[in-house]
Amino acid sequence: QSLVGKTLGIIGLGNIGGAVAKVGLLFGMNVIAYSLSLDQARCDAVDPAIKCASDLEEIMSQSDVLVVCYRVTEKTKYMLNKQALACMKKDALLVNVSRGDLINEPDLIQVLDEGGIGGVALDVFHEEPLPSNHPFRSPERYGEKVIISSHTGGFVKEIYELWYSQSMENIYFWLQGNPIR
């Protein structure tokens, strides 16, 4: 399917959410964003083409692809529950690259079992590592509707190289009695 003209919803328009929004715009997507404190001025600061959703229901119901890039607080924990997930389009895709506790997993499992959304891509979970008997690990149950990774979505070769070189540098400085970064 083409992404042109589809709606990309982003919950959390910080550094990661802003970068995701810009990629969506490059693909010709309509971009809508939401957070508890987001306003149109902040959306405009990232890109004037980004629309600010007035509430969670609006972004859930309009998104063809919904990417979660938000932080967990007492107010946001399990914000994507059965009621919120029920607002999504039947063919919508949900992507969580932020924190597992933003989504109520039992509710998500129920919605998937009932065919309520098109699929999910999850890099984070309530329990990590994801238990071997977790339903998300069952290709027989979900086929291609569930894609999981083990909280490694941001790990790329360049990051490993940077971490390794900085770690070696810090060990060297520490052994010499010098301050580390």
C-alpha positions as MATLAB code, in Angstrom:
seq = 'QSLVGKTLGIIGLGNIGGAVAKVGLLFGMNVIAYSLSLDQARCDAVDPAIKCASDLEEIMSQSDVLVVCYRVTEKTKYMLNKQALACMKKDALLVNVSRGDLINEPDLIQVLDEGGIGGVALDVFHEEPLPSNHPFRSPERYGEKVIISSHTGGFVKEIYELWYSQSMENIYFWLQGNPIR';
ca = [
       0.000    0.000    0.000;
       1.099    3.512   -0.708;
       1.542    5.912    2.195;
       0.688    8.952    0.060;
      -2.464   10.558    1.369;
      -2.683    8.275    4.410;
      -2.815    9.792    7.874;
       0.105    9.328   10.236;
      -0.802    9.899   13.852;
       1.931   10.568   16.365;
       1.371   10.468   20.091;
       4.211   12.497   21.576;
       5.807   15.154   19.383;
       9.214   15.351   21.071;
      12.524   14.689   19.329;
      11.595   11.203   18.124;
       7.985   12.056   17.331;
       9.093   15.175   15.446;
      11.534   13.140   13.368;
       8.840   10.552   12.608;
       6.482   13.362   11.569;
       9.025   14.759    9.121;
       9.528   11.332    7.544;
       5.764   10.931    7.224;
       5.513   14.277    5.471;
       8.299   13.236    3.073;
       6.206   10.182    2.165;
       3.257   12.448    1.356;
       1.300   11.544    4.472;
      -1.069   13.806    6.356;
       0.343   14.125    9.877;
      -1.640   14.637   13.060;
      -0.125   14.743   16.539;
      -1.358   14.526   20.118;
      -0.151   14.749   23.676;
      -1.740   16.028   26.843;
       0.041   19.375   26.556;
       0.455   19.713   22.796;
      -0.853   22.774   20.999;
      -0.826   23.937   17.386;
       2.093   26.304   18.045;
       4.325   23.358   19.012;
       3.141   21.425   15.943;
       3.921   24.458   13.754;
       7.403   24.668   15.288;
       8.118   21.151   14.008;
       6.324   21.712   10.675;
       3.283   23.860    9.837;
       1.756   20.916    7.948;
       1.258   18.980   11.203;
      -2.241   19.181   12.632;
      -2.738   19.150   16.394;
      -5.422   16.683   17.512;
      -7.804   18.067   20.095;
      -8.054   14.790   22.014;
      -7.017   11.142   22.027;
     -10.185    9.991   20.272;
      -9.507   12.291   17.320;
      -6.017   10.971   16.664;
      -7.045    7.350   17.241;
      -9.968    7.574   14.803;
      -8.153    9.477   12.033;
      -4.838    7.597   11.907;
      -4.039    4.960    9.306;
      -0.699    4.480   11.039;
      -0.363    5.499   14.685;
       3.138    5.814   16.152;
       3.531    6.095   19.916;
       6.561    8.182   20.981;
       5.384    9.318   24.398;
       6.518    9.136   27.999;
       4.797    7.185   30.756;
       3.366    9.170   33.652;
       0.492    8.492   36.014;
      -1.769   10.278   33.498;
      -0.507    8.379   30.429;
      -0.027    4.867   31.808;
      -2.296    2.503   29.829;
      -3.796    5.457   27.944;
      -4.183    3.165   24.928;
      -6.807    0.938   26.464;
      -9.813   -0.897   25.059;
     -11.845    2.307   24.740;
      -9.072    4.174   22.886;
      -8.159    1.197   20.677;
     -11.832    0.785   19.728;
     -11.663    4.221   18.057;
      -9.053    3.026   15.544;
      -9.834    2.145   11.952;
     -10.172   -1.596   11.332;
      -7.163   -1.574    8.989;
      -5.014    0.839   11.032;
      -1.508   -0.033   12.152;
      -0.232    0.721   15.652;
       3.497    1.181   16.266;
       4.951    1.585   19.764;
       8.596    2.656   20.008;
       8.267    4.391   23.353;
       7.208    2.569   26.521;
       5.220   -0.613   26.904;
       3.050    0.703   29.720;
       1.388    3.241   27.431;
      -0.646    0.351   25.983;
      -2.863   -1.934   28.012;
      -1.590   -5.227   26.569;
      -4.586   -7.406   27.536;
      -6.863   -4.873   25.835;
      -4.631   -4.823   22.748;
      -4.645   -8.625   22.601;
      -8.439   -8.628   22.773;
      -8.706   -5.989   20.018;
      -6.331   -8.001   17.800;
      -8.228  -11.229   18.475;
     -11.478   -9.517   17.490;
      -9.978   -8.046   14.306;
     -10.347   -4.503   15.617;
      -7.163   -3.157   13.990;
      -4.977   -4.142   11.068;
      -1.830   -4.895   13.026;
       0.872   -3.783   15.426;
       4.625   -3.307   15.451;
       5.988   -3.282   18.972;
       9.514   -2.547   20.155;
       8.520   -2.231   23.822;
       6.338   -4.251   26.161;
       4.902   -4.201   29.665;
       7.303   -7.000   30.598;
      10.762   -7.109   29.054;
      12.097   -9.372   27.852;
       8.816  -10.558   26.423;
       8.030  -14.005   27.912;
       8.400  -16.900   25.483;
       4.745  -17.883   25.954;
       3.355  -14.375   25.366;
       0.568  -14.232   22.737;
       2.540  -11.694   20.667;
       5.081  -14.471   20.011;
       2.444  -16.694   18.396;
       2.620  -16.569   14.588;
      -0.161  -19.159   14.516;
      -2.417  -16.721   16.338;
      -1.554  -13.482   14.547;
       0.430  -14.275   11.415;
       1.797  -11.035   10.007;
      -0.485   -8.838   12.129;
       2.095   -8.611   14.919;
       5.720   -7.599   14.413;
       7.918   -7.530   17.504;
      11.472   -6.508   18.255;
      13.256   -6.631   21.576;
      13.504   -2.928   22.495;
      16.244   -2.480   19.929;
      14.546   -0.204   17.421;
      17.181    2.500   17.809;
      20.222    0.228   17.753;
      22.168    0.586   14.575;
      25.817   -0.042   13.762;
      26.804    3.607   14.168;
      25.289    3.785   17.673;
      27.160    0.650   18.763;
      30.405    2.050   17.369;
      29.884    5.344   19.217;
      28.992    3.619   22.514;
      31.968    1.285   22.233;
      34.483    4.044   21.482;
      33.117    6.263   24.264;
      33.182    3.367   26.729;
      36.794    2.547   25.871;
      37.700    6.215   26.183;
      36.012    6.446   29.593;
      37.822    3.339   30.864;
      41.140    4.771   29.682;
      40.496    8.114   31.412;
      39.346    6.374   34.596;
      42.469    4.199   34.704;
      44.598    7.340   34.282;
      42.727    9.028   37.160;
      41.188   11.602   34.851;
      37.517   12.672   34.753;
      35.290   10.710   32.410;
      32.517   12.050   30.238;
];
